[in-house]
Amino acid sequence: MKLKINLIPVGAVLGIIVPLFSILLAYAVKFQSELTIKEFVDSLLIHRIYTKVVALGVYFGNIVLFFLFVKLDYLKAARGVLLATILYTFAIVVFRFGM
């Protein structure tokens, strides 16, 4: 089983998906009773905090996944998570500062 999970592409895909689930989890815990998902996304765009919310989802979600892979000795998958985090960071910088 270790060989099927311990791949850089698997870690990268999980590193791209986990932040999205982190943001959805934050929505479900805090805002579900007050806002619909569309209103939540619209409020992020209106208040211009979408890059901050995505950054929090990326760093908190992927740090847990990264250290889990390191603990399980899935170092190639951990590299994939790191790659996804770097790609997200680049996208956040581009959207935040308009490079």
C-alpha positions as CSV (number, residue, x, y, z in Angstrom):
1,M,0.0,0.0,0.0
2,K,2.9,2.4,0.7
3,L,4.0,2.3,-2.9
4,K,0.6,3.4,-4.3
5,I,0.4,6.4,-1.9
6,N,4.0,7.4,-1.8
7,L,4.1,9.2,-5.1
8,I,4.7,12.8,-5.9
9,P,1.6,13.2,-8.1
10,V,-0.6,11.7,-5.4
11,G,0.8,14.1,-2.8
12,A,0.3,17.0,-5.3
13,V,-3.3,16.1,-6.0
14,L,-4.1,15.7,-2.3
15,G,-2.2,19.0,-1.7
16,I,-4.5,20.7,-4.2
17,I,-7.7,19.1,-2.9
18,V,-7.2,19.4,0.9
19,P,-7.2,23.2,1.1
20,L,-10.6,23.3,-0.7
21,F,-12.0,20.9,1.9
22,S,-10.4,23.1,4.6
23,I,-12.3,26.1,3.4
24,L,-15.5,24.2,3.1
25,L,-15.0,22.9,6.6
26,A,-14.6,26.4,7.9
27,Y,-17.7,27.4,6.1
28,A,-19.7,24.5,7.5
29,V,-18.5,25.1,11.1
30,K,-18.9,28.8,11.2
31,F,-21.1,30.2,8.5
32,Q,-23.5,27.5,7.3
33,S,-26.3,28.6,9.6
34,E,-26.0,32.3,8.4
35,L,-25.0,32.1,4.7
36,T,-25.5,29.9,1.7
37,I,-22.3,28.8,0.0
38,K,-23.0,31.3,-2.8
39,E,-23.4,34.1,-0.3
40,F,-20.2,33.0,1.4
41,V,-18.2,33.1,-1.8
42,D,-19.8,36.4,-2.8
43,S,-18.9,38.0,0.6
44,L,-15.3,36.8,0.2
45,L,-15.1,38.5,-3.2
46,I,-16.9,41.7,-2.1
47,H,-14.7,42.2,0.9
48,R,-11.6,41.2,-1.1
49,I,-10.4,38.6,1.4
50,Y,-10.5,35.6,-0.8
51,T,-6.7,35.4,-1.1
52,K,-6.4,35.4,2.7
53,V,-9.0,32.7,3.2
54,V,-7.4,30.6,0.5
55,A,-4.0,31.1,2.1
56,L,-5.2,30.0,5.5
57,G,-6.8,26.9,3.9
58,V,-3.7,26.1,2.1
59,Y,-1.2,26.5,4.9
60,F,-3.3,25.0,7.7
61,G,-4.7,22.1,5.5
62,N,-1.4,21.2,3.8
63,I,0.7,21.5,6.9
64,V,-1.3,18.7,8.6
65,L,-1.1,16.6,5.4
66,F,2.6,17.3,5.0
67,F,3.5,16.3,8.6
68,L,1.2,13.2,8.4
69,F,3.1,12.0,5.3
70,V,6.5,12.7,7.0
71,K,5.3,10.8,10.1
72,L,4.2,7.8,7.9
73,D,7.5,8.0,6.0
74,Y,5.8,8.8,2.7
75,L,8.5,11.3,1.7
76,K,7.6,11.4,-2.0
77,A,4.0,12.2,-1.2
78,A,5.2,14.9,1.2
79,R,7.2,16.4,-1.7
80,G,4.0,16.5,-3.7
81,V,2.2,18.3,-1.0
82,L,5.0,20.8,-0.8
83,L,4.9,21.3,-4.5
84,A,1.1,22.0,-4.4
85,T,1.7,24.5,-1.5
86,I,4.3,26.3,-3.6
87,L,2.0,26.5,-6.6
88,Y,-0.8,27.8,-4.4
89,T,1.5,30.4,-2.9
90,F,2.5,31.5,-6.4
91,A,-1.1,31.8,-7.4
92,I,-2.0,33.7,-4.2
93,V,0.9,36.2,-4.8
94,V,-0.3,36.7,-8.4
95,F,-3.9,37.3,-7.3
96,R,-3.0,39.4,-4.3
97,F,-0.5,41.7,-5.9
98,G,-1.4,41.4,-9.6
99,M,2.0,40.5,-10.9
